[in-house]
């Protein structure tokens, strides 16, 4: 049995769940974090029966300011060292900034930026002491452009990309990998929570929406191969390259058209 432990946030669905399964198949011990305690316990029961792993579940709302510190202190009391950290939890919200709910956006900033950063800050020292470890921060292709109608969400993912890439450079002389996973539109609960099911990004036949299992496999493979950036799928790679050479106003207009949820 692999004696290493991976902590995965947002582990009950979508990319986080699929990553959990991949790590379990390779016999990593799991610490699974999400809000839904019932779903966490179901996953623990199923994985324990199927895989030879130890599974610890923590029901925690990571949009609360003290959540990262509470998780860290809890695991320290149990003498658990996290060898791999997967900061996957996050959410978006569609609408004009002048009309959206600040309470929702404040929680988004806390979860997508602050908790992710603090989790990294807390668990990195043990990896440095061992000179071994890995961190995956889930960003998005949204990180490469401004996002009208999802201004705050796109900005949070730009932060995740910039932070993670800088951290990877800082750690280049160590045995610690920092991977930034940048999926495009993916079949998860994200679109429903963000109220984007009817947006052109998810509903137009012209768009390519990937499944969570495929995205997770791409990210997992690159993390194991110590790559610092994963943009999932040929179409998304082409999109990112085109953004770099296209006028910003055109990029924003196209993004706004994709966010349009009027069908």
N, C-alpha and C positions, 0 to 999 in steps of 0.2 A: 504494500500500500504506500502511495505517495504520502510523505509526512508533511507536505506543505499545505498551507491554508490560504484560501482566497476569500475575500470579502466582496460581496456584490450587492450594490444598492439597486432598488427598483427591480427586485429579483422575481416577482410573481407573474410577470407577463412580458410579452414582446421580446426585445433583444436581451434584456436582463435574464429572463427565464431560459432562453436558448443558450446563452453563455453559461448559466448555471449547469445546464445539462452537459455541455461539452466538458467543463471542468470535472464534473462528477464522473463522466465516462473515463477520464484520464486519472481518476482516483485522487483528486485533490479534495481535502477536507473543506467544507463550505461554511461560511457565515453568510446567511441570506437576510437582507434587510429590506423591509417594505412596510407600508401601513397596515395591510390586510393580514391580520394574525391568523385568521381561519385558512386563508389560501397558503400562507407560509407553512402552516402545520400539515396541510395536505401534500405540499411539495416534499416536505421532510419525510413524511410517511412513504410516499411513492419512491423517492430517491433512495431511502434507506433500504427498501425492499429490493431495489434493482441494482444498486451500486455498492461497492465496498468502501464507503466513505462515512466520516463523522460529519453530522450536520447540526449547526447551531443556528437558530432563527431568532431574529430580533425585530419585534414589531415597533416601528418608530416612524413618526411623521418628520421627515427630513426638512420640511419647510419651517420647522421651529428652530429658532436661533441657537438653542442649547443642545440640539440633537447630536451633533457630531461629537461634542465633548462627552456626552453621556455614553455613547457607544464606546468611545475610546477607553474611558474609565472602567466601564463594565468589563471589557475584555482584558484590561490590565489586571483587574482583581482576579480574573480567572487564569492569568498567566498565559494568555493566548497571543501568539505573535502572528501578525498578518504578513504573509510573504508576497501576496498579490492583491492589489486594490483595484476594483472596478467601479468607478464613479459613473453609473449608468442612469440613475434616477433624474428625471427632469420632466417638465411639461411646458406647453405653449398655450397661447390664448389669442384668438383672432379678433380683430376689430381696430377701428381708428383709436389712436392713443388718447384723443380728446374725449372719447366716449367709453373707454374701457374702465374696469373696476380697479382702483389702486390697490385694494387689499389683495386681489388676485395677483397683480403684478409684483407686489412686494414679496409675496410668497414665492413667486417664480424666480425673482432675483436671489432670494435667500437660498432656494434649492439649487438652481442652475449654476449659481456663481459661488455664494458664500459657503454653503455646506460642502460643496465639492472642493473648494480651496482649503477649508479647514480640515476636512478628512485627509487630504494629501499632506497637509502640514503636520498632522498628528501621527500618521502612520509611517511617514518617510524616515524618521530617525532610526527606527529599528532596522529598516532595510539598509541604511547607511552603515550601521554597526556591523551588520552581517556582510556588507558589500555584495548584496544579492537581493533581487526583487523585481517587481514590475508594477506599473500603474497604467491603467487604461482610463482615459477620460473621454466620455462620449459627447462629441460635439455634433456637427451636422454640416451638410453642404451650405446651410444657411449662414455658416461662419464666414463665408467668402463674399458676402454681399449685404447691403442694407435691405431691410424687409418691410416695405410699406404694408400696413394692415397687421403686421406682427412685429412692430418696431422693437419692443423690449425683448421678445424672444430671440430675434435675430442678433440683437446686440449681446445677449448673454452667451450665445454660441460663439460669437466672434471673440469674446473674452476667453472662453474655454480653449479655443484653438490657440490663441496667442500665448496664454499662460502655459499650456501644455508643451508647446513647441519650445518656448524659452526654457522651461524646466528640463526638457530632454537635452538641450544644449548644455545646461549647467552640470548635468550628470553624465556627460559623454565619456568621462574618464573613470567611471565606475561600472559595476556590473548590474546597474539598475536601468531597466527599459521604461520609457514613458511613451505610450502610444496614444495618438489622438484618432479616435474613430469618427469618421464623417460620413454617415449614411445620408442618402437622399430620402425621398418619400418611401415609407416602409409600412407594411400592413401590421399595425399595432393599435393599441387603445389610444395612442397619441392623438390621432385625427379626431376621434370622438370627443375626447376631453377638451381639445382645442377648438371644437366646433368647426372642423374643417372638412367634414365628410363630403360636403357639396362643393368644396372649392375645386377649381380646375386642376390643381396639383394632384388631387386624389381621384377626381371623377372623370377627367378628360381621357379619352382613348389614346390621345397623343402622348400622354405621360406614362412612364414606366415605373410602376410601384413594385418594390422588391418585397419578398417575404422575410420575416424576422430571422428565420433559421439560416437563410443564405447570408444575410448581413452578419450574423453572429459568427458563422464559420469563417468568413473573410477576416473579421477582426481578430478572432482567436488565432488563426494561422499566422497573421502578421505579428501579433504580440509574441507568440512562441518563437518567431523568427527574428525578434528584436528590431522590428521596423517601427519607426516613430510616427508614421502617418498612414492611415488607411482611408481611402475614398472608395466607397463600395460601388462596383459596376462600371462598365465602360461608358455608359451614358453620363453618369455623374462625373467621371473624370473629364470627359469632353466638356461638360457644363462648366466645371471649375476652370479649365484652361481658357474657355471662351470668355468667361467673366474677367479674366486677367487682362484681356486685350480689347474688351468692348467698352465704349463710353459708359460712365457710371449712370447717367440719366436713363439710357436705354435699358440697362440692367434693372434699374429700379422700376421702370414702367412694366417690363416683362414680369418681374416678381409680383408686382401689384395685380397684374392680370391673372397670374396663377393663384393668388390668394382669394380672388373673387369667389364668394360662396353663393352667388345667385344662379348657379347652374350654367 
